[in-house]
Each structure stands twice: as structure tokens, then as C-alpha cells.
Amino acid sequence: MTIQASLRFWLEIAASAASGAAAALTIVWPQWIEMTFGADPDGGGGQTEWLLAAALCVFTLALSVAAGREWRRSIAAKSLG
């Protein structure tokens, strides 16, 4: 049985991977934000980086759940069709 995943599934997987990578990068090397954008919104305290990392982790989890639902929807459609 071959499952044909939708474009939405692949977009959710790609966005989940990208946000997970950004979260990991922010946790391991928080200075990348200042280096990339040339701004230090928290004055070197690090709160902004931790807030961004937490938000990216939540976003990654939400996208992973959405992709899982889309995958199960594809399986259900295949078994009915």
C-alpha cells in the first residue's frame, strides 16, 4: 500500500524541520541573532534568545502534530478509497 502524502504534509514537515533547526541553533549559539540582525533587543541579557527558543520549540511541536494529523488523514483516505 503506497500512501500519497499531500503538499500540506510536506510543507508542515519542512517548516517543522526549519523551526527545530532554528531552535537548536538559538539554544547552542544564541549570539547568531545579534550577528545576523545587528541588534541586541535585551541589552545582552539573553532573555530574548530564550523566549525565541521556547517559541520555536512550541511552533515545531505544533507543526509536527499537524503533520501527523495530515499523515493519518492520508492513510484514512487511502483505506477508504
N, CA, C and O atoms as a CHARMM CRD file, in Angstrom:
* protein
*
  324
    1    1 MET  N      0.83800  -1.16800   0.00000 PROA 1      0.00000
    2    1 MET  CA     0.00000   0.00000   0.00000 PROA 1      0.00000
    3    1 MET  C      0.89200   1.24300   0.00000 PROA 1      0.00000
    4    1 MET  O      1.71000   1.41900   0.90300 PROA 1      0.00000
    5    2 THR  N      0.74000   2.08400  -0.98700 PROA 2      0.00000
    6    2 THR  CA     1.50800   3.31200  -1.09900 PROA 2      0.00000
    7    2 THR  C      0.62800   4.48300  -0.66900 PROA 2      0.00000
    8    2 THR  O     -0.48800   4.65800  -1.15700 PROA 2      0.00000
    9    3 ILE  N      1.15500   5.27000   0.24600 PROA 3      0.00000
   10    3 ILE  CA     0.42400   6.44100   0.72200 PROA 3      0.00000
   11    3 ILE  C      0.92000   7.66300  -0.04600 PROA 3      0.00000
   12    3 ILE  O      2.12500   7.89800  -0.13500 PROA 3      0.00000
   13    4 GLN  N      0.00500   8.42600  -0.59100 PROA 4      0.00000
   14    4 GLN  CA     0.34100   9.66000  -1.28600 PROA 4      0.00000
   15    4 GLN  C      0.11800  10.81500  -0.33400 PROA 4      0.00000
   16    4 GLN  O     -1.02200  11.21500  -0.09800 PROA 4      0.00000
   17    5 ALA  N      1.19300  11.35300   0.21700 PROA 5      0.00000
   18    5 ALA  CA     1.09000  12.45800   1.16200 PROA 5      0.00000
   19    5 ALA  C      0.79200  13.75500   0.41200 PROA 5      0.00000
   20    5 ALA  O      1.24500  13.96400  -0.71400 PROA 5      0.00000
   21    6 SER  N      0.02800  14.60800   1.06100 PROA 6      0.00000
   22    6 SER  CA    -0.36600  15.86800   0.44300 PROA 6      0.00000
   23    6 SER  C      0.76500  16.89600   0.51000 PROA 6      0.00000
   24    6 SER  O      1.73500  16.73900   1.25200 PROA 6      0.00000
   25    7 LEU  N      0.61000  17.93100  -0.27400 PROA 7      0.00000
   26    7 LEU  CA     1.57000  19.03400  -0.26100 PROA 7      0.00000
   27    7 LEU  C      1.58900  19.69000   1.11900 PROA 7      0.00000
   28    7 LEU  O      2.63900  20.11500   1.60200 PROA 7      0.00000
   29    8 ARG  N      0.42600  19.76500   1.73800 PROA 8      0.00000
   30    8 ARG  CA     0.34200  20.35100   3.07700 PROA 8      0.00000
   31    8 ARG  C      1.21300  19.58500   4.07000 PROA 8      0.00000
   32    8 ARG  O      1.89100  20.19500   4.89700 PROA 8      0.00000
   33    9 PHE  N      1.20100  18.26100   3.99600 PROA 9      0.00000
   34    9 PHE  CA     2.03600  17.43500   4.87400 PROA 9      0.00000
   35    9 PHE  C      3.50200  17.79300   4.68900 PROA 9      0.00000
   36    9 PHE  O      4.21600  18.00500   5.67000 PROA 9      0.00000
   37   10 TRP  N      3.95800  17.86200   3.44900 PROA 10     0.00000
   38   10 TRP  CA     5.36600  18.13700   3.18300 PROA 10     0.00000
   39   10 TRP  C      5.75700  19.55100   3.61200 PROA 10     0.00000
   40   10 TRP  O      6.87000  19.76500   4.09200 PROA 10     0.00000
   41   11 LEU  N      4.85900  20.51000   3.44400 PROA 11     0.00000
   42   11 LEU  CA     5.13800  21.86900   3.90100 PROA 11     0.00000
   43   11 LEU  C      5.23700  21.92600   5.42400 PROA 11     0.00000
   44   11 LEU  O      6.09400  22.62100   5.96900 PROA 11     0.00000
   45   12 GLU  N      4.35900  21.19500   6.10600 PROA 12     0.00000
   46   12 GLU  CA     4.41200  21.15600   7.56800 PROA 12     0.00000
   47   12 GLU  C      5.68700  20.48000   8.06300 PROA 12     0.00000
   48   12 GLU  O      6.27800  20.92000   9.04900 PROA 12     0.00000
   49   13 ILE  N      6.10900  19.42900   7.39500 PROA 13     0.00000
   50   13 ILE  CA     7.35100  18.74600   7.76500 PROA 13     0.00000
   51   13 ILE  C      8.55400  19.67000   7.54900 PROA 13     0.00000
   52   13 ILE  O      9.43800  19.75800   8.40200 PROA 13     0.00000
   53   14 ALA  N      8.58100  20.35300   6.40800 PROA 14     0.00000
   54   14 ALA  CA     9.70300  21.25400   6.10700 PROA 14     0.00000
   55   14 ALA  C      9.74900  22.41400   7.10200 PROA 14     0.00000
   56   14 ALA  O     10.82200  22.76300   7.59500 PROA 14     0.00000
   57   15 ALA  N      8.60100  23.01000   7.40000 PROA 15     0.00000
   58   15 ALA  CA     8.56800  24.11900   8.35400 PROA 15     0.00000
   59   15 ALA  C      8.92500  23.64700   9.75700 PROA 15     0.00000
   60   15 ALA  O      9.58800  24.36800  10.50200 PROA 15     0.00000
   61   16 SER  N      8.49900  22.45900  10.11900 PROA 16     0.00000
   62   16 SER  CA     8.84400  21.89300  11.41900 PROA 16     0.00000
   63   16 SER  C     10.34800  21.66200  11.53400 PROA 16     0.00000
   64   16 SER  O     10.94800  21.96500  12.56600 PROA 16     0.00000
   65   17 ALA  N     10.95000  21.13300  10.49200 PROA 17     0.00000
   66   17 ALA  CA    12.39900  20.90500  10.49500 PROA 17     0.00000
   67   17 ALA  C     13.16200  22.22700  10.57000 PROA 17     0.00000
   68   17 ALA  O     14.15100  22.33700  11.29600 PROA 17     0.00000
   69   18 ALA  N     12.70400  23.22400   9.82400 PROA 18     0.00000
   70   18 ALA  CA    13.37900  24.52500   9.83500 PROA 18     0.00000
   71   18 ALA  C     13.26200  25.20500  11.19800 PROA 18     0.00000
   72   18 ALA  O     14.23800  25.76300  11.70000 PROA 18     0.00000
   73   19 SER  N     12.08000  25.16100  11.79400 PROA 19     0.00000
   74   19 SER  CA    11.92700  25.79800  13.10000 PROA 19     0.00000
   75   19 SER  C     12.66300  25.01800  14.18600 PROA 19     0.00000
   76   19 SER  O     13.17700  25.61500  15.13200 PROA 19     0.00000
   77   20 GLY  N     12.72100  23.70200  14.06200 PROA 20     0.00000
   78   20 GLY  CA    13.50200  22.90900  15.01200 PROA 20     0.00000
   79   20 GLY  C     14.99100  23.20400  14.91200 PROA 20     0.00000
   80   20 GLY  O     15.68900  23.29000  15.92200 PROA 20     0.00000
   81   21 ALA  N     15.46400  23.35900  13.68700 PROA 21     0.00000
   82   21 ALA  CA    16.87700  23.70600  13.49500 PROA 21     0.00000
   83   21 ALA  C     17.17500  25.10000  14.04400 PROA 21     0.00000
   84   21 ALA  O     18.22200  25.31400  14.65500 PROA 21     0.00000
   85   22 ALA  N     16.26400  26.04400  13.83200 PROA 22     0.00000
   86   22 ALA  CA    16.46200  27.39700  14.36000 PROA 22     0.00000
   87   22 ALA  C     16.43500  27.39300  15.88900 PROA 22     0.00000
   88   22 ALA  O     17.19700  28.12100  16.52600 PROA 22     0.00000
   89   23 ALA  N     15.56400  26.58200  16.47500 PROA 23     0.00000
   90   23 ALA  CA    15.51400  26.47600  17.93800 PROA 23     0.00000
   91   23 ALA  C     16.81600  25.89200  18.47300 PROA 23     0.00000
   92   23 ALA  O     17.37200  26.39600  19.44800 PROA 23     0.00000
   93   24 ALA  N     17.29500  24.84000  17.84300 PROA 24     0.00000
   94   24 ALA  CA    18.55700  24.22900  18.28100 PROA 24     0.00000
   95   24 ALA  C     19.71800  25.20800  18.13000 PROA 24     0.00000
   96   24 ALA  O     20.57000  25.30500  19.01300 PROA 24     0.00000
   97   25 LEU  N     19.75100  25.92600  17.02200 PROA 25     0.00000
   98   25 LEU  CA    20.80200  26.92000  16.80100 PROA 25     0.00000
   99   25 LEU  C     20.74900  28.00600  17.87000 PROA 25     0.00000
  100   25 LEU  O     21.78500  28.43400  18.37800 PROA 25     0.00000
  101   26 THR  N     19.53800  28.45000  18.21000 PROA 26     0.00000
  102   26 THR  CA    19.37900  29.50000  19.20900 PROA 26     0.00000
  103   26 THR  C     19.81600  29.01900  20.59200 PROA 26     0.00000
  104   26 THR  O     20.38600  29.79100  21.36200 PROA 26     0.00000
  105   27 ILE  N     19.55600  27.76300  20.90800 PROA 27     0.00000
  106   27 ILE  CA    19.95300  27.21800  22.20400 PROA 27     0.00000
  107   27 ILE  C     21.47100  27.05100  22.27700 PROA 27     0.00000
  108   27 ILE  O     22.08700  27.37800  23.29200 PROA 27     0.00000
  109   28 VAL  N     22.07000  26.54400  21.20100 PROA 28     0.00000
  110   28 VAL  CA    23.51000  26.28000  21.19300 PROA 28     0.00000
  111   28 VAL  C     24.32700  27.56100  21.00600 PROA 28     0.00000
  112   28 VAL  O     25.36300  27.72800  21.64900 PROA 28     0.00000
  113   29 TRP  N     23.87800  28.45800  20.14200 PROA 29     0.00000
  114   29 TRP  CA    24.63400  29.66200  19.78800 PROA 29     0.00000
  115   29 TRP  C     23.68700  30.86400  19.73300 PROA 29     0.00000
  116   29 TRP  O     23.31700  31.31300  18.64800 PROA 29     0.00000
  117   30 PRO  N     23.29600  31.38400  20.89800 PROA 30     0.00000
  118   30 PRO  CA    22.29800  32.45500  20.92500 PROA 30     0.00000
  119   30 PRO  C     22.74900  33.76000  20.27900 PROA 30     0.00000
  120   30 PRO  O     21.90400  34.58500  19.93100 PROA 30     0.00000
  121   31 GLN  N     24.03400  33.97000  20.11000 PROA 31     0.00000
  122   31 GLN  CA    24.52800  35.22100  19.53300 PROA 31     0.00000
  123   31 GLN  C     24.25300  35.35500  18.03600 PROA 31     0.00000
  124   31 GLN  O     24.47900  36.42200  17.46500 PROA 31     0.00000
  125   32 TRP  N     23.77200  34.29500  17.39100 PROA 32     0.00000
  126   32 TRP  CA    23.54300  34.38500  15.95300 PROA 32     0.00000
  127   32 TRP  C     22.49100  35.44900  15.64000 PROA 32     0.00000
  128   32 TRP  O     22.51200  36.04000  14.56000 PROA 32     0.00000
  129   33 ILE  N     21.58900  35.69100  16.55900 PROA 33     0.00000
  130   33 ILE  CA    20.54500  36.69100  16.32000 PROA 33     0.00000
  131   33 ILE  C     21.16300  38.08500  16.22900 PROA 33     0.00000
  132   33 ILE  O     20.87100  38.84300  15.30300 PROA 33     0.00000
  133   34 GLU  N     22.01700  38.41600  17.19600 PROA 34     0.00000
  134   34 GLU  CA    22.66900  39.72500  17.17500 PROA 34     0.00000
  135   34 GLU  C     23.56800  39.87600  15.95800 PROA 34     0.00000
  136   34 GLU  O     23.62400  40.94400  15.34700 PROA 34     0.00000
  137   35 MET  N     24.26700  38.81300  15.61100 PROA 35     0.00000
  138   35 MET  CA    25.18400  38.87200  14.46600 PROA 35     0.00000
  139   35 MET  C     24.42500  39.02100  13.15300 PROA 35     0.00000
  140   35 MET  O     24.87400  39.73300  12.25500 PROA 35     0.00000
  141   36 THR  N     23.28900  38.36000  13.03600 PROA 36     0.00000
  142   36 THR  CA    22.52400  38.39300  11.79400 PROA 36     0.00000
  143   36 THR  C     21.79700  39.71700  11.60900 PROA 36     0.00000
  144   36 THR  O     21.83500  40.29800  10.52400 PROA 36     0.00000
  145   37 PHE  N     21.13500  40.20100  12.65600 PROA 37     0.00000
  146   37 PHE  CA    20.29800  41.38500  12.53600 PROA 37     0.00000
  147   37 PHE  C     20.96900  42.66400  13.02000 PROA 37     0.00000
  148   37 PHE  O     20.44000  43.75600  12.81700 PROA 37     0.00000
  149   38 GLY  N     22.13200  42.53500  13.65800 PROA 38     0.00000
  150   38 GLY  CA    22.85700  43.71100  14.11400 PROA 38     0.00000
  151   38 GLY  C     22.15700  44.47600  15.21900 PROA 38     0.00000
  152   38 GLY  O     22.39300  45.67300  15.38700 PROA 38     0.00000
  153   39 ALA  N     21.30100  43.80800  15.97600 PROA 39     0.00000
  154   39 ALA  CA    20.56800  44.45400  17.06900 PROA 39     0.00000
  155   39 ALA  C     20.63000  43.57000  18.30400 PROA 39     0.00000
  156   39 ALA  O     20.72400  42.34600  18.20800 PROA 39     0.00000
  157   40 ASP  N     20.57800  44.20400  19.45400 PROA 40     0.00000
  158   40 ASP  CA    20.58300  43.47100  20.72400 PROA 40     0.00000
  159   40 ASP  C     19.40100  43.96900  21.54700 PROA 40     0.00000
  160   40 ASP  O     19.56500  44.85800  22.38200 PROA 40     0.00000
  161   41 PRO  N     18.20800  43.41000  21.32400 PROA 41     0.00000
  162   41 PRO  CA    17.00000  43.95400  21.94800 PROA 41     0.00000
  163   41 PRO  C     16.95100  43.84100  23.46600 PROA 41     0.00000
  164   41 PRO  O     16.24900  44.62300  24.10800 PROA 41     0.00000
  165   42 ASP  N     17.66700  42.90400  24.05700 PROA 42     0.00000
  166   42 ASP  CA    17.61300  42.73300  25.50800 PROA 42     0.00000
  167   42 ASP  C     18.87400  43.23300  26.20500 PROA 42     0.00000
  168   42 ASP  O     19.06400  42.98100  27.39500 PROA 42     0.00000
  169   43 GLY  N     19.72200  43.92800  25.48700 PROA 43     0.00000
  170   43 GLY  CA    20.92400  44.50300  26.07700 PROA 43     0.00000
  171   43 GLY  C     21.94000  43.48500  26.55200 PROA 43     0.00000
  172   43 GLY  O     22.69600  43.75800  27.48500 PROA 43     0.00000
  173   44 GLY  N     21.97400  42.32700  25.93700 PROA 44     0.00000
  174   44 GLY  CA    22.94800  41.29600  26.28900 PROA 44     0.00000
  175   44 GLY  C     22.51300  40.37100  27.40900 PROA 44     0.00000
  176   44 GLY  O     23.30200  39.54500  27.86800 PROA 44     0.00000
  177   45 GLY  N     21.26600  40.49500  27.85800 PROA 45     0.00000
  178   45 GLY  CA    20.78400  39.66700  28.96300 PROA 45     0.00000
  179   45 GLY  C     20.44600  38.23900  28.57700 PROA 45     0.00000
  180   45 GLY  O     20.52600  37.33500  29.40900 PROA 45     0.00000
  181   46 GLY  N     20.07500  38.03100  27.34400 PROA 46     0.00000
  182   46 GLY  CA    19.76800  36.69400  26.86900 PROA 46     0.00000
  183   46 GLY  C     18.30700  36.29700  26.96000 PROA 46     0.00000
  184   46 GLY  O     17.95100  35.20100  26.52600 PROA 46     0.00000
  185   47 GLN  N     17.44900  37.14200  27.50700 PROA 47     0.00000
  186   47 GLN  CA    16.03500  36.78900  27.64100 PROA 47     0.00000
  187   47 GLN  C     15.35300  36.62700  26.28500 PROA 47     0.00000
  188   47 GLN  O     14.53800  35.72400  26.09800 PROA 47     0.00000
  189   48 THR  N     15.68400  37.48900  25.35700 PROA 48     0.00000
  190   48 THR  CA    15.07000  37.41400  24.03100 PROA 48     0.00000
  191   48 THR  C     15.41400  36.09800  23.34700 PROA 48     0.00000
  192   48 THR  O     14.55400  35.48500  22.71400 PROA 48     0.00000
  193   49 GLU  N     16.64900  35.66400  23.46800 PROA 49     0.00000
  194   49 GLU  CA    17.06400  34.40700  22.84300 PROA 49     0.00000
  195   49 GLU  C     16.31700  33.21600  23.44600 PROA 49     0.00000
  196   49 GLU  O     15.88500  32.32200  22.71800 PROA 49     0.00000
  197   50 TRP  N     16.16500  33.20000  24.77100 PROA 50     0.00000
  198   50 TRP  CA    15.44400  32.08900  25.40000 PROA 50     0.00000
  199   50 TRP  C     13.96400  32.11800  25.05100 PROA 50     0.00000
  200   50 TRP  O     13.35400  31.06500  24.86600 PROA 50     0.00000
  201   51 LEU  N     13.38500  33.29600  24.96100 PROA 51     0.00000
  202   51 LEU  CA    11.98800  33.41600  24.55800 PROA 51     0.00000
  203   51 LEU  C     11.80500  32.93000  23.12500 PROA 51     0.00000
  204   51 LEU  O     10.84700  32.21800  22.82300 PROA 51     0.00000
  205   52 LEU  N     12.71700  33.31400  22.25100 PROA 52     0.00000
  206   52 LEU  CA    12.65400  32.86100  20.86200 PROA 52     0.00000
  207   52 LEU  C     12.82300  31.35300  20.76700 PROA 52     0.00000
  208   52 LEU  O     12.10500  30.69700  20.01300 PROA 52     0.00000
  209   53 ALA  N     13.76200  30.79400  21.52400 PROA 53     0.00000
  210   53 ALA  CA    13.97400  29.34600  21.50500 PROA 53     0.00000
  211   53 ALA  C     12.73100  28.61100  21.99600 PROA 53     0.00000
  212   53 ALA  O     12.34500  27.59600  21.41600 PROA 53     0.00000
  213   54 ALA  N     12.10500  29.10900  23.05200 PROA 54     0.00000
  214   54 ALA  CA    10.88900  28.47700  23.57200 PROA 54     0.00000
  215   54 ALA  C      9.75500  28.56000  22.55100 PROA 54     0.00000
  216   54 ALA  O      9.04100  27.58300  22.33100 PROA 54     0.00000
  217   55 ALA  N      9.59300  29.72500  21.93200 PROA 55     0.00000
  218   55 ALA  CA     8.54500  29.88400  20.91800 PROA 55     0.00000
  219   55 ALA  C      8.78600  28.96600  19.72500 PROA 55     0.00000
  220   55 ALA  O      7.84500  28.37600  19.19400 PROA 55     0.00000
  221   56 LEU  N     10.02900  28.84400  19.30600 PROA 56     0.00000
  222   56 LEU  CA    10.34700  27.95100  18.18700 PROA 56     0.00000
  223   56 LEU  C     10.09100  26.49000  18.54700 PROA 56     0.00000
  224   56 LEU  O      9.64900  25.71600  17.69800 PROA 56     0.00000
  225   57 CYS  N     10.35900  26.10900  19.77900 PROA 57     0.00000
  226   57 CYS  CA    10.07700  24.73100  20.20900 PROA 57     0.00000
  227   57 CYS  C      8.57300  24.45300  20.18100 PROA 57     0.00000
  228   57 CYS  O      8.14400  23.39300  19.72700 PROA 57     0.00000
  229   58 VAL  N      7.78000  25.40200  20.66300 PROA 58     0.00000
  230   58 VAL  CA     6.31900  25.24600  20.63400 PROA 58     0.00000
  231   58 VAL  C      5.82700  25.17600  19.18700 PROA 58     0.00000
  232   58 VAL  O      4.97600  24.34900  18.86100 PROA 58     0.00000
  233   59 PHE  N      6.35300  26.03100  18.32900 PROA 59     0.00000
  234   59 PHE  CA     5.98000  26.04600  16.91900 PROA 59     0.00000
  235   59 PHE  C      6.34700  24.72600  16.24300 PROA 59     0.00000
  236   59 PHE  O      5.56900  24.19100  15.45400 PROA 59     0.00000
  237   60 THR  N      7.53000  24.20500  16.55400 PROA 60     0.00000
  238   60 THR  CA     7.97100  22.92400  15.99500 PROA 60     0.00000
  239   60 THR  C      7.04100  21.80300  16.42300 PROA 60     0.00000
  240   60 THR  O      6.65100  20.97100  15.60300 PROA 60     0.00000
  241   61 LEU  N      6.68400  21.77400  17.69100 PROA 61     0.00000
  242   61 LEU  CA     5.77500  20.75000  18.19900 PROA 61     0.00000
  243   61 LEU  C      4.40600  20.84800  17.53100 PROA 61     0.00000
  244   61 LEU  O      3.83400  19.83200  17.13600 PROA 61     0.00000
  245   62 ALA  N      3.88200  22.05900  17.40400 PROA 62     0.00000
  246   62 ALA  CA     2.57500  22.24900  16.76900 PROA 62     0.00000
  247   62 ALA  C      2.59400  21.79400  15.31200 PROA 62     0.00000
  248   62 ALA  O      1.65000  21.14800  14.85600 PROA 62     0.00000
  249   63 LEU  N      3.64500  22.12100  14.58500 PROA 63     0.00000
  250   63 LEU  CA     3.74300  21.69400  13.19000 PROA 63     0.00000
  251   63 LEU  C      3.90200  20.18400  13.07200 PROA 63     0.00000
  252   63 LEU  O      3.37700  19.57800  12.13800 PROA 63     0.00000
  253   64 SER  N      4.61400  19.57700  14.00000 PROA 64     0.00000
  254   64 SER  CA     4.77100  18.11900  13.97800 PROA 64     0.00000
  255   64 SER  C      3.44400  17.42400  14.22000 PROA 64     0.00000
  256   64 SER  O      3.13300  16.42500  13.57100 PROA 64     0.00000
  257   65 VAL  N      2.65900  17.95100  15.15500 PROA 65     0.00000
  258   65 VAL  CA     1.33500  17.38900  15.41900 PROA 65     0.00000
  259   65 VAL  C      0.43800  17.55200  14.19200 PROA 65     0.00000
  260   65 VAL  O     -0.27300  16.62100  13.81300 PROA 65     0.00000
  261   66 ALA  N      0.47200  18.72100  13.57900 PROA 66     0.00000
  262   66 ALA  CA    -0.33400  18.96400  12.37900 PROA 66     0.00000
  263   66 ALA  C      0.07700  18.03400  11.23600 PROA 66     0.00000
  264   66 ALA  O     -0.77800  17.52700  10.50900 PROA 66     0.00000
  265   67 ALA  N      1.37400  17.81200  11.07800 PROA 67     0.00000
  266   67 ALA  CA     1.84500  16.90200  10.02500 PROA 67     0.00000
  267   67 ALA  C      1.39600  15.47100  10.31000 PROA 67     0.00000
  268   67 ALA  O      1.02800  14.73500   9.39400 PROA 67     0.00000
  269   68 GLY  N      1.42900  15.08300  11.58000 PROA 68     0.00000
  270   68 GLY  CA     0.95800  13.74900  11.94700 PROA 68     0.00000
  271   68 GLY  C     -0.51800  13.56000  11.64300 PROA 68     0.00000
  272   68 GLY  O     -0.93400  12.50500  11.16500 PROA 68     0.00000
  273   69 ARG  N     -1.29600  14.57600  11.92100 PROA 69     0.00000
  274   69 ARG  CA    -2.73600  14.50800  11.59800 PROA 69     0.00000
  275   69 ARG  C     -2.95100  14.40700  10.08600 PROA 69     0.00000
  276   69 ARG  O     -3.78900  13.63800   9.61600 PROA 69     0.00000
  277   70 GLU  N     -2.19300  15.18300   9.34900 PROA 70     0.00000
  278   70 GLU  CA    -2.31700  15.13700   7.88500 PROA 70     0.00000
  279   70 GLU  C     -1.91100  13.76600   7.35200 PROA 70     0.00000
  280   70 GLU  O     -2.53600  13.25400   6.42300 PROA 70     0.00000
  281   71 TRP  N     -0.87600  13.17100   7.92900 PROA 71     0.00000
  282   71 TRP  CA    -0.43800  11.83700   7.51800 PROA 71     0.00000
  283   71 TRP  C     -1.53600  10.81000   7.80600 PROA 71     0.00000
  284   71 TRP  O     -1.84900   9.97700   6.95600 PROA 71     0.00000
  285   72 ARG  N     -2.11900  10.87200   9.00900 PROA 72     0.00000
  286   72 ARG  CA    -3.21000   9.94000   9.34500 PROA 72     0.00000
  287   72 ARG  C     -4.41200  10.15300   8.44100 PROA 72     0.00000
  288   72 ARG  O     -5.09900   9.19200   8.09300 PROA 72     0.00000
  289   73 ARG  N     -4.68000  11.40300   8.05100 PROA 73     0.00000
  290   73 ARG  CA    -5.77600  11.69200   7.12300 PROA 73     0.00000
  291   73 ARG  C     -5.49000  11.05200   5.75800 PROA 73     0.00000
  292   73 ARG  O     -6.40400  10.54200   5.11100 PROA 73     0.00000
  293   74 SER  N     -4.24600  11.07700   5.32800 PROA 74     0.00000
  294   74 SER  CA    -3.86200  10.45000   4.05000 PROA 74     0.00000
  295   74 SER  C     -4.05000   8.94100   4.12400 PROA 74     0.00000
  296   74 SER  O     -4.50600   8.31800   3.16500 PROA 74     0.00000
  297   75 ILE  N     -3.69800   8.35800   5.26300 PROA 75     0.00000
  298   75 ILE  CA    -3.86700   6.89800   5.43000 PROA 75     0.00000
  299   75 ILE  C     -5.34200   6.54300   5.42200 PROA 75     0.00000
  300   75 ILE  O     -5.74300   5.56500   4.79000 PROA 75     0.00000
  301   76 ALA  N     -6.15900   7.33300   6.12500 PROA 76     0.00000
  302   76 ALA  CA    -7.59500   7.06700   6.15600 PROA 76     0.00000
  303   76 ALA  C     -8.21900   7.20200   4.76200 PROA 76     0.00000
  304   76 ALA  O     -9.07200   6.40000   4.38100 PROA 76     0.00000
  305   77 ALA  N     -7.80000   8.19800   4.01800 PROA 77     0.00000
  306   77 ALA  CA    -8.32700   8.38900   2.66600 PROA 77     0.00000
  307   77 ALA  C     -7.93300   7.23800   1.76100 PROA 77     0.00000
  308   77 ALA  O     -8.72100   6.81800   0.91300 PROA 77     0.00000
  309   78 LYS  N     -6.71800   6.72100   1.93000 PROA 78     0.00000
  310   78 LYS  CA    -6.24200   5.59700   1.11900 PROA 78     0.00000
  311   78 LYS  C     -7.02600   4.33200   1.45800 PROA 78     0.00000
  312   78 LYS  O     -7.37200   3.56400   0.56000 PROA 78     0.00000
  313   79 SER  N     -7.30800   4.10500   2.73100 PROA 79     0.00000
  314   79 SER  CA    -8.01300   2.88700   3.11900 PROA 79     0.00000
  315   79 SER  C     -9.47100   2.93300   2.70000 PROA 79     0.00000
  316   79 SER  O    -10.07100   1.88400   2.46500 PROA 79     0.00000
  317   80 LEU  N    -10.06300   4.13000   2.59800 PROA 80     0.00000
  318   80 LEU  CA   -11.45100   4.25700   2.15600 PROA 80     0.00000
  319   80 LEU  C    -11.58000   4.20100   0.65100 PROA 80     0.00000
  320   80 LEU  O    -12.58500   3.73700   0.11200 PROA 80     0.00000
  321   81 GLY  N    -10.54700   4.68200  -0.02100 PROA 81     0.00000
  322   81 GLY  CA   -10.61800   4.82900  -1.47500 PROA 81     0.00000
  323   81 GLY  C    -10.09200   3.63800  -2.14100 PROA 81     0.00000
  324   81 GLY  O    -10.07000   3.57800  -3.37000 PROA 81     0.00000
